[in-house]
Amino acid sequence: MLAILHPNTSLESEAYRHTLDFLENLPGVSIRIHEVQGVSQRLTEIYLLGDTKPVDENEIAALPAVERVVRISEDYRILGRHHDTMRQNGFTYNGVTFDQHNLNVFAGLCAVDVPEHVETMMKALQAHGQQCTRMGAYKPRTNPYSFQGHGKGCLPWVFEKAGKYGLKVIAMEITHECHIEEIDECLEKLGRPTGVMLQVGTRNTQNFELLKAIGRQRTYPVLLKRGFGITLNESLNAAEYLASEGNANVIFCLRGMKTEAGQPHRNMVDFAHVPVVKRLTRMPVCVDPSHSVGTRAGAPDGILDVMHTTAQGVIAGANMVLVDFHPQPEKALVDGPQALLMEELPAYLEDIQLCHDTWKKRQQIYNRQHPRQEPHAK
């Protein structure tokens, strides 16, 4: 069971203290408190865990600080939608909003190589009005002799250049909890010129101790990639590990499923699950067309497969795109063959906007038949 308090309820108020005292004394029930900070208001959610079947919903709803009560299912207790269209989805980080309605593009280098390539990428993104990028510093590889990333050694100049070109959020994969400390220390030393979204790669989707460690920190939001060989339910439960430790600022990323049935693509594209994840949870949904397709192959219509799969995800309602670009793909240290070219960036961004606008128009068509309630304003 979930008790949602009135927006901006003060934790020092008499109403809050009375409500908390009542909930803490329910027999056989423990509570867990989560705060959701939006742009203009803070929402406090109190989760009642244990045997809540005997608990009277009306009695909880009558408590002075409670706005409404939601019965929750066993799965995705914190991140789940639970048939409640009024719950806030998404979050704002470093001035950028991530929710189930908008769209952010994270184009950049799969692996950071040299400062010149990083600067070229970031300068181009600024020129096209972008606020976000992807930059891989820590790279887990299948082959132990392959390039593993520059690690913390590249963080200072990556962060400085992001600040120089006005990029507010960098998606950066980490593979160990010590990487969080390295990122945090570097950003603090530089005066926090940019922000970081911690990325959990597909190999670590079920690294539960890493998920717990990332979930315990609340400074940085998280991009969790779907496990390449597990069910959607298992991957969504991995996201719940993050939220259960305290960090519910999570974006779920679809990146294709590993199966021979996906050939000639690198993975079987799973972007039909974009609306499914949005229905089951309150998480914004990302698509990664680069790692789904894995090549620069194109169709006879002149459009690359990566661009076609991007369109499939965005027109289905994706809220974020994670895509590989590189100034010189032939010199890239990781996944060069799938990287898009800098001269392709303008058309790619235009195509994405076209698809996002089409998704909005599709919503209007169907909402005329079935109007939906909007969640609380953030």
Secondary structure by P-SEA (a helix, b strand, c coil): cbbbcccccccccaaaaaaaaaaaacccbbbbbbbbbcccbbbbbbbbccccccccaaaaaacccccccccccccccccccccccccccccccccccccccbbbbbccccccccaaaaaaaaaaaaaacccbbbbbcccccccccccccccccaaaaaaaaaaaacccccccccccaaaaaaaaaaaaaacccbbbbbbbccccccaaaaaaaaaacccbbbbbcccccccaaaaaaaaaaaaaacccbbbbbbccccccccccccccccccaaaaaaaaccbbbbbbccccccccccccccccaaaaaaaaaaaacccbbbbbbbcccccccccccccccccaaaaaaaaaaaaaaaaaaaaaaaaaabbbbbcccc
